[in-house]
Amino acid sequence: MVLRRDEQDVARDASGWERRVLSPVLPGVEFEFMRATIGAGVDAGVFQPHGPGSREYLAVEAGTLRLSLDGDEVELHAGDSVFYAGDCHHEPNTPPGASCIGVHIQRQTNMRRRRGGATTSLRVGRAGRTDARHVPARPAVDALRKFGHERS
């Protein structure tokens, strides 16, 4: 299966980051392969924990990424990678003057389901507010819309 660049879903957030979903949407597969670009000095907010058993992998291609995992911060540079359990609060951001480009793989398990096969996800913004989003349960669409992003 080939997924051409113009067929890939792209989410852009007004705060200054972009997420390109590189994996196809397959029924019943809770796996997402993404390329993320985060502008300099961007705080993407705190992402709520995924289900127990979820896993996330990040590799920084260029720039610097600060990643907070349940309050513990790690700084990653070009060539660095990290693996962590996705069932923790995670907050990606970049320092002033340094952007980041990287790849992100996410494998979710035990996702919370709502009537009609949709998932409810939460994101806590920089000001501490919590937004609930009701989104379709397709894996790649979840990656784009669960935090209020739109396809482009």
Secondary structure, DSSP 4 states (H G I P E B T S, - for coil): ----GGGS-EEEETTTEEEEE-SPP-TT--EEEEEEEE-TT-B--EEPP--TT-EEEEEEEEEEEEEEETTEEEEEETT-EEEEESSS-EEEE--TT--EEEEEEEE--S--EETTTEEEEEEE-TTS-EEEEEEES-HHHHHHHTTT--B-
